[in-house]
C-alpha cells in the first residue's frame, strides 16, 4: 500500500473514531466534565481547519482553535473536513512530501512535509479522543473503543 493509500485509510479511521466518540457523548451528556469533553471534541475540528488552511495557504484570521461548537456542529465540521482531507490526499498522491511553510500560533515559522502534517492531524485527534475517554472513565462511563484495530475489524 502506498503512502497516499495509508493516509486515506487513516482519515477513514479518524472519521469513524470521531463518530464513535460523538455517539457516546450524546448518550451521556450532563456528566460532570461533559463540557470539557465537548470542548476537546470541538478542538479536534478547530485544529483540523487550522491545518487545512495552513496547507492551502489560506488566512487563519477566522479560525478558532478552540471553537465553541455543540456536538452536532463539531461532527458535521469534522465530516466536511474529512472529505476535504481525502480530496487533498487523492489530488496530491505523487507529491505528499511537498514542504509546507507556515507559522505556528506563536508566530514561529516552520517548514514541514505535507505527509508529516497529515499524520499529525490524525494523531492529534486520537490524543484528544483519549482525553475524552479519560473524562468518561472518571465519570464511570465506558468510553467507546476507538483504537485503530477496532476500526480494522469493522472496515
N, C-alpha and C positions, 0 to 999 in steps of 0.2 A: 504494500500500500504506500502510495506517495504521500509526501508531507501535506499537500492540499487535502487529500482524502482523509488523512488523520485529523486534520483541523476541522474539516466539515463534520466528521463523526463526533469530535469533542464539542462542537457547538450544538449538535443534536442532543448530546448528553446534557449540556448546560441548560437547554430549554426544558428537557424532561425533568431535571433536578429542580429547577425553579417551579415547575408545575406541582411537583410533589410537596414542596415546602408550602406553596400557596394553599393547597388543599388542607393541609394540617393546620395552618394558621387560621384559615376560615372557620374550621370546626371548633377552634379553641380560643377565639378572640375574647379578650377580657381577663386572661390570666395576668398575674401581677406585672410581668415585664413584656406584655404583648406590644405595647407601643414601641419599645426598644427593638423588638423583633421585626416589626413593620418598618422601622427606620432602617435597619440593616438591609431588608429586602428592597426597599426603595433606593438605598445607596448602590446596590448592585446595578440597578437601571441607570442611575445618575452617572456612575463611573463608566459604564459602557458607552453612554452617549458622549462623555468627555473624550474617551479614547477614539471613538469613531470620528469625532470632529477633528482631533489631532491628526489622525491618519489622512483625512481628506483635506487638511489644511483650512478647515472652517473655523470661524470665530468660536471662542469659548465664553464669550460675554454673557450669554443667556443660559449657560449650563450651570445647574446646581448639583454639586457633587453629593449633597445630602438633601435631595428633594423631599417635599412633604406630600408624597403620594399616599393614597389609600392602596389597599391590596389589589383591587381590580385594575386600577390605573397603572400601578407598578408592573403587574403581569402583562398588561396589554403593551406597555412600552418595551418590556423585555422581549415579547414575541415579535414586535416590529423590528427591534434591533437585531434579533436573531436572524430574521430574513435578510437584513442588510449585511450582517456579517457573512452569511452564506454567499450572498451575491458578490461581496468583495473578494472572498476567497476564490470562488469559481472564476471570477474575472481576472485574477492575478495568479493563476496556478503556476505559471512559469516564472513568476517574479516575486515570490514570497520572501526573498532575502533583501528586498529593496530597503534601503535605510530611510527611516522616518525621522525628520528633525522636528523637535518640539521643545517647549519649556514646561517644566513641572509647575505645580501650584505655587511654588516659592519663587518662580521666575528663573530657575536654573536651566540652561539649555542642555539638551541631551540628543543623542542620535542612537536609535535602536532599530534593529531589523523588524520588519513587519511581522515575520513569523514569531519572533520573541514577544512582541506586543500581543499577538493573538493568543499565544499560550498563557500569557499573563492574565488576560481578560477572563479566561475560563478558570484559572487557578484562583484568581481574586474572588470570583463568585463563590467558589467552593469554600474559601476561607470564611466568608460571611454566612454561608448556609450552615457551616459548622458552629458559628457563634449562635445562630438561631436555634440549632439543635440543642446546644448547651442551655439556653434560656428555657426551652421546652422541658428538658430533663429536670432542671431546677424546679419547675412547676409541676413535676410528676406527670408530665405528658410525654408519651412515646413519640419521638421525632420520626419523620419518615426516613427510610433507608435511601440515602442519596449517593452512596458510594458508586463509582463507575461500574463496578462488577454487577451491581443490581440492575443498572441500565442495560448492560450487555445481555443479561438473562431474559430481558423482556423485549429487546430490539435486535 
